[in-house]
């Protein structure tokens, strides 16, 4: 799977990361990235970023598989 980061996560981890994980939930992907990169753990929390799987906003229990693209998006604000 390919993982894309935006905002502060991109500053910490770079724009993208490739991980060879078995099929797992979005929450599992978050936990694995936090394990590998502890400095990003706080910004990876579900309350601080949304997951987008193959261009669709998804919940934490959605399964991510081989060949999928997942992006973690920071909170959006505007005026």
N, C-alpha and C positions, 0 to 999 in steps of 0.2 A: 504494500500500500504506500501511496505517496501522501505526505501530510504537508499542508501549506499553513504558514503562519502570517499574521498581519499585526500591525501595531506594535505594542511592547513585546509580544512574543517573537515577532520577527527580529526585533533588536537583540533579544536574548539568544535565539536559536537559529537565526538565519531565515531565509524565505521558505525553504522546504527541507524535508527530511524523508528518507525512504526507510521503512521498517519492514522486516520480514516476519510479521506476526501471523499466527493462525487466525481464522475468523473469530472475531470477538466483538464485544460491544464498544460503543463510543467511550463509555466510562472506563473500560479496560484500556483503551488506547491512551486516554488521559493519564491513567495511573502508570502505565509503562513509560510514557514520556517524562512524567514527574520523577520516576525512579531513576531514569537515565540522566536527567537534567534537573536536579533539585532546586536550582535557582529559579526555575520557571514554574515550580509547583503551585504557588499562589495564583499566578496569572492563568493557569490552566483549569482552575476550579470552574465548575459549571456555572456558578453564579457570576463569574467574571469574563466568560467567553461563550459564544454559541458555536455549535458544531454544524457544519455544512457538509453533507455527504453527496458527492456527485452532483453538485449545484442545487441541493435541496436542504433546507434547514431541517434538522432531525433531533429526536430526543436521545437521551443518554443510553437507552436500551437498544437502539438500532444496531444491527450487526454490520460490521465492516469486514470486507473480505479482500482476497488477493485481487489486485488490479483496480481497487477502488481509490478514489481521491477524496481525502477529507481535509477540510480547512477549519481552523479555529479563528473565529472573528471576535474582535474586541467589541465592547458595547458601542452602539452608535448613538450619537446625539446630534441635535441640530436646532435650528431656530427659525 
